Structure formats: structure tokens, C-alpha cells
């Protein structure tokens, strides 16, 4: 959403972020490099551009070949400092996205949280003898200089059509794309044509050292609860109460509409900290539904909502994955970088 009346304030924000970036570019602000391969994943805009699914994809892929770690700030947690996510962790201690990663993959790779990216990276690499590290949501955190930067941009809201905060949603100017090695257009439609791809590439204007890829979100055939699962096609038999606390639920709403038109949606802000009052509202809405009903949420929201006794045996989440066009070429670029470092 563009807020033209705030454009004068965007000029000041643009000046501040540009000066900060120049300080890093010129070496006046220090930016740490590591011998261990580090891949940063981020975006230019606020809100959801598919970082979590992309980090999942990369971590799962790389962990087949290397001792892999993921470092996150642990947004929304009540703790501070460095911590490794384990079986005693919960979303309050480490944040919802690290907890989501751990609950899906368990010990396939190590997950750490630390608001000080440099300290956290050093500790995680040394403590776990890592061969590759992924930095989640790191594009503007320039105190670390990753060997590879993966920049994500939403197909439906690409950065080249956006403006800097607060008039638009960009955290920094479009020129920031020049730091990326790979630019991934995310959340693409299933019927994306070659002509449309070429249009996006022409608007992105990649440099000679940059590659542009396209990816889509794929939804699992089943929704999953605490001790059961249900084929998603069976949703047609139920009244659905959908609960989301993510930045942009529009694609999820489109997907669920393929299976069910009887959806009551309770939408909360991204990383919403659900309270007892929220659960009372959810319970009240649930009681209004018909005899056959189900509560559905996202995988990220599930790690928070399942902690409430009322929801524990009622709520299901819908897993998602990333499908990358020219996946083999993309994987090979990632492999080539890790091998050469």
C-alpha cells in the first residue's frame, strides 16, 4: 500500500539508510567476513516475501551434504543473547520462526538465535563446527558480509514497484539490490509464462554477476494436527475458522478457496503474541460454526497457538514448501559457492 502523503518523510528515511549503506561500502563501518561459507537471505521490503520457506528449502538441501546451521535474530522472543534451539525450547524463548524450523526438521541442522549477528555467527560456527551458515532476514544487517546474498521479492508486490518507507514498504532504496548474488521472485502463480518472466527480469535489470530465479509456494496435500492429519480435499465438508498472524495471508486465502467457501478468517498482525482474550474470541467464533468444523492456521502460527489447551486438539496447520523454477541450476550455484570457499 502506497502512502503518498508520507513521501516527504521518505526522503529523510532514504537519506539515513543511504548514508548508512555508504559507510559500510566505504569501510567506515566494519563488516565481518568469515572463512566458513555464509549465505544471507533477506529482502528490501517489510512484510512477508517468503523468507521462512526459502530458508527451510536451503537448510534442508544443504544439510544433505554439509554440517549446516541457521542463525536468526529470534524476533519476538522474551529472552536476549545467544541460544541454540533444542527440545526444551519454545517460541517464547527463541521466537516463532526458529521454533517452526526446529519442529519440522528437529536435528537435521542446528538453529541458533542471537540479536548480535557477528557474535552469534562466530559462536554457532565454532561450537557446532559448521561447514555452512544461513542468515535469516539479514539483508540490512550489514555487520556481517555474507559470501552470498539471496534477495527475495514478492511477485505480487515487487520492489521495483515500491517506494521507501513510510510512503511505501521498502527498508532501503531499490539500489540495495546491487548487493545480491541471486534475486528470487517469490510466490509466483502456477501459470507464469516465459513472457512474464522476461518482463520481471527487464524490470529487475540484473547486473552481470546476478542471476534471477522464480519460485512458487506449494501447499501440502494434508493438514496436520497434534496427533492426526486430514486430506486437504476433505475441508469441503467442514466450516473452517482460519487464524493467521503472518504479514500477508492473501495467497493462503486464495488456496483455501479452492477447497472451501465457508471460511471465517481471524487475521492478526505478523508475529502476533496471542493472549487469553484472543483465545476467548477464537472460542466464541468456533462455537458459532456448524456441527462439522475445524480450526486451521499456518505452520508458523501453530507453534504459538498449540500451547493453549483449548486449541491443542482442535487446531491444524497447513505445511508449505518452495518450488523453484530451474531448481537444478539454482542448487548448482549454491553448491559451487559452498565448495569454493
C-alpha positions in Angstrom: 0.0 0.0 0.0 1.4 3.3 -1.1 1.0 6.3 1.3 1.9 9.3 -0.9 1.1 11.8 1.9 4.1 10.5 3.8 6.5 11.0 0.9 8.4 13.9 2.5 9.3 11.7 5.4 10.6 9.0 3.0 13.2 11.5 1.7 14.7 11.6 5.2 14.5 7.9 5.7 16.2 7.4 2.3 19.0 9.8 3.2 19.6 8.0 6.5 19.7 4.4 5.0 21.8 5.6 2.1 24.4 7.2 4.3 24.5 4.0 6.5 25.0 1.8 3.4 27.7 4.1 2.1 29.5 3.9 5.4 29.6 0.1 5.0 30.5 0.3 1.3 33.5 2.6 2.1 34.7 0.5 5.0 33.9 3.3 7.6 31.6 0.8 9.4 33.1 -2.6 10.0 31.6 -5.6 8.3 32.9 -9.0 9.3 33.8 -11.8 6.9 34.2 -15.4 7.7 36.1 -18.3 6.3 33.0 -20.5 6.6 30.6 -20.0 3.7 27.7 -17.8 4.8 24.5 -17.3 2.8 22.3 -14.4 3.7 18.5 -14.5 2.9 16.5 -11.3 3.0 14.5 -8.7 1.2 14.2 -4.9 0.6 10.7 -4.6 1.9 8.9 -5.1 5.2 6.4 -7.9 5.4 6.3 -11.4 4.0 8.2 -12.2 0.9 8.7 -15.9 1.6 11.9 -15.8 3.7 10.9 -18.6 6.0 10.1 -21.2 3.3 13.3 -20.2 1.4 15.4 -20.7 4.5 13.7 -24.1 5.0 14.5 -25.1 1.5 18.1 -24.1 1.7 18.7 -25.6 5.1 17.1 -28.9 4.1 19.1 -29.0 0.9 22.4 -28.1 2.3 22.1 -30.4 5.3 22.2 -33.3 2.9 25.9 -32.5 2.1 27.3 -30.2 4.9 27.1 -29.5 8.6 24.6 -26.7 8.3 23.4 -24.0 10.7 20.7 -21.3 10.6 21.1 -18.1 12.6 18.1 -15.9 13.3 17.6 -12.9 15.5 14.7 -14.7 17.2 12.2 -12.0 16.6 9.5 -11.7 19.3 11.2 -13.8 22.0 11.3 -12.7 25.6 15.0 -13.6 26.1 18.2 -12.0 25.0 21.6 -13.3 23.9 22.9 -16.4 22.2 21.0 -19.7 22.3 20.7 -22.9 20.4 17.2 -24.2 19.7 16.6 -27.6 21.3 13.9 -29.9 22.7 13.5 -27.6 25.8 12.9 -24.5 23.6 9.6 -22.8 22.9 8.6 -19.9 20.8 8.7 -17.5 23.8 12.4 -18.3 24.4 13.7 -18.5 20.8 11.0 -16.9 18.5 8.3 -18.5 16.4 10.3 -18.9 13.1 13.3 -20.7 14.7 10.8 -22.9 16.6 9.0 -23.7 13.4 12.2 -24.7 11.8 13.2 -27.0 14.7 9.8 -28.7 14.9 9.8 -29.5 11.2 13.4 -30.7 10.9 14.5 -31.5 14.5 18.2 -32.3 14.4 18.8 -32.2 10.6 20.7 -29.0 11.1 21.5 -26.6 14.0 19.4 -23.5 14.7 20.8 -20.6 16.7 19.3 -17.2 17.8 21.2 -14.1 18.7 20.4 -10.4 18.2 24.2 -9.8 17.7 24.7 -11.4 14.3 28.5 -11.3 14.4 28.8 -12.8 17.9 26.1 -15.4 17.1 27.7 -16.5 13.9 31.1 -16.9 15.5 29.7 -19.0 18.3 27.5 -21.1 16.2 30.2 -21.9 13.7 32.8 -22.7 16.3 30.6 -24.6 18.7 29.0 -26.7 16.1 31.9 -26.9 13.6 29.7 -25.8 10.8 30.5 -26.1 7.1 27.9 -23.5 6.0 25.7 -21.0 7.8 22.4 -19.4 6.7 21.5 -16.0 8.0 17.7 -15.4 8.2 16.4 -11.9 7.4 19.9 -10.5 7.1 19.9 -8.2 4.1 20.0 -4.9 6.1 22.2 -6.4 8.9 25.5 -5.4 7.3 27.7 -6.0 10.3 28.3 -9.4 8.6 29.3 -9.6 4.9 28.0 -12.9 3.6 29.8 -14.6 0.8 26.4 -14.9 -1.0 23.3 -12.8 -0.7 19.9 -14.1 -1.7 17.4 -11.3 -2.2 13.7 -12.2 -2.3 10.9 -10.1 -3.9 7.2 -10.9 -3.9 5.8 -11.4 -7.4 2.6 -9.6 -6.4 4.5 -6.7 -4.8 8.0 -6.5 -6.4 10.4 -4.0 -5.0 10.7 -2.2 -8.4 7.1 -1.1 -8.0 7.5 0.0 -4.4 8.8 3.1 -2.6 10.9 3.6 0.5 9.3 3.8 4.0 7.0 5.3 5.1 5.4 6.2 1.8 6.0 2.6 0.6 7.3 -0.6 2.2 11.0 -0.6 1.3 13.5 -0.7 4.1 16.1 0.8 1.8 16.2 2.1 -1.8 16.0 -0.2 -4.8 19.7 0.3 -5.3 20.2 -2.1 -2.5 19.5 -4.9 -4.9 23.1 -4.5 -6.2 24.4 -6.4 -3.1 22.5 -9.6 -4.2 24.1 -12.5 -6.0 20.7 -14.2 -6.6 17.4 -12.4 -6.9 14.4 -14.7 -6.3 10.9 -13.7 -7.4 8.7 -15.5 -4.9 5.0 -16.5 -4.7 4.7 -16.7 -8.5 1.4 -18.0 -10.0 1.3 -21.6 -11.4 0.6 -20.3 -14.9 3.6 -18.0 -15.1 4.7 -17.6 -18.7 8.1 -17.0 -20.2 6.9 -13.6 -21.4 6.0 -12.6 -17.9 9.4 -13.8 -16.6 11.2 -11.7 -19.1 9.1 -8.7 -18.1 10.2 -9.1 -14.5 13.8 -9.6 -15.4 13.7 -6.5 -17.6 12.3 -4.5 -14.6 14.8 -6.0 -12.2 17.8 -5.2 -14.5 20.2 -7.7 -13.0 23.9 -7.0 -13.1 26.3 -9.3 -14.9 27.1 -11.1 -11.6 23.4 -11.6 -10.7 21.0 -14.4 -11.5 17.2 -14.2 -11.4 15.1 -17.2 -10.4 11.3 -17.7 -9.9 9.6 -19.7 -7.2 6.2 -20.6 -6.1 4.6 -21.8 -2.8 3.3 -25.3 -2.9 0.8 -26.5 -0.3 0.8 -30.0 1.2 -1.9 -32.5 0.4 -2.7 -32.8 4.1 -3.3 -30.5 7.1 -1.7 -31.6 10.3 -2.8 -31.6 13.9 -1.2 -32.7 17.2 -1.9 -36.4 16.7 -3.7 -36.6 13.3 -3.8 -35.4 9.8 -6.6 -34.8 7.3 -6.5 -34.6 3.4 -7.0 -31.0 2.5 -9.7 -32.0 0.0 -11.8 -33.0 2.9 -12.1 -29.4 4.0 -15.1 -29.1 1.8 -17.1 -31.0 4.5 -16.3 -28.5 7.3 -16.9 -25.0 8.4 -13.4 -23.5 8.7 -12.1 -21.0 11.2 -8.8 -19.7 9.7 -6.4 -17.9 12.1 -3.4 -16.1 10.7 -0.6 -14.0 12.3 1.5 -13.5 9.2 2.4 -10.5 7.1 0.4 -11.3 4.0 -2.2 -14.1 4.1 -3.7 -13.4 0.6 -2.1 -16.4 -1.1 -3.3 -18.7 1.7 -6.8 -17.3 1.3 -6.7 -18.0 -2.4 -5.5 -21.5 -1.9 -8.1 -22.4 0.7 -10.8 -21.1 -1.5 -10.1 -23.9 -3.9 -11.4 -26.4 -1.3 -13.8 -24.4 0.9 -16.0 -21.4 0.6 -17.2 -21.4 4.2 -14.2 -19.7 5.8 -14.2 -17.3 8.8 -10.9 -15.5 8.9 -9.4 -14.0 12.1 -6.4 -12.0 10.9 -3.7 -10.8 13.3 -0.5 -8.9 12.7 2.7 -10.7 11.9 4.3 -12.5 14.9 1.2 -11.7 16.9 1.6 -12.6 20.6 -1.7 -14.4 21.2 -3.4 -13.7 24.6 -6.1 -15.4 26.6 -8.5 -12.8 25.3 -7.6 -13.8 21.8 -8.3 -17.4 22.6 -11.7 -16.4 24.1 -12.6 -14.7 20.8 -11.4 -17.7 18.8 -13.5 -20.0 21.0 -16.6 -17.8 20.6 -16.2 -17.8 16.8 -15.6 -21.5 16.8 -18.9 -22.1 18.7 -20.8 -20.2 16.0 -19.8 -22.6 13.3 -21.8 -25.7 12.3 -21.6 -29.2 13.6 -18.6 -30.2 11.5 -15.9 -27.6 11.9 -12.1 -27.2 12.1 -9.6 -24.6 13.1 -6.8 -24.0 10.5 -3.7 -22.0 10.8 -0.2 -21.6 9.3 2.8 -23.6 10.4 4.4 -20.5 12.0 1.2 -19.6 13.9 0.8 -23.2 15.0 3.9 -23.2 17.2 2.3 -20.4 19.2 -1.3 -21.4 19.2 -0.9 -25.1 20.1 0.3 -24.0 23.6 -3.2 -23.1 24.5 -5.1 -26.0 26.0 -8.4 -25.1 24.3 -6.8 -25.2 20.8 -4.4 -28.1 21.3 -6.7 -30.8 20.0 -8.8 -28.7 17.6 -6.2 -26.9 15.5 -4.5 -28.0 12.3 -1.8 -26.3 10.3 -1.2 -26.4 6.5 2.5 -27.1 5.6 4.0 -25.2 2.7 7.2 -25.7 0.6 9.0 -23.8 -2.1 9.1 -24.9 -5.8 11.9 -23.3 -7.7 11.9 -22.9 -11.4 15.2 -24.2 -12.8 15.9 -25.7 -9.4 18.9 -27.7 -10.6 20.6 -24.6 -11.8 19.8 -22.8 -8.6 21.1 -25.7 -6.5 24.3 -25.9 -8.5 25.0 -22.2 -7.9 24.6 -22.7 -4.2 26.8 -25.8 -4.3 29.5 -24.1 -6.3 29.7 -21.2 -3.8 29.9 -23.5 -0.7 32.6 -25.7 -2.4 34.9 -23.0 -3.4 35.1 -21.2 -0.1 
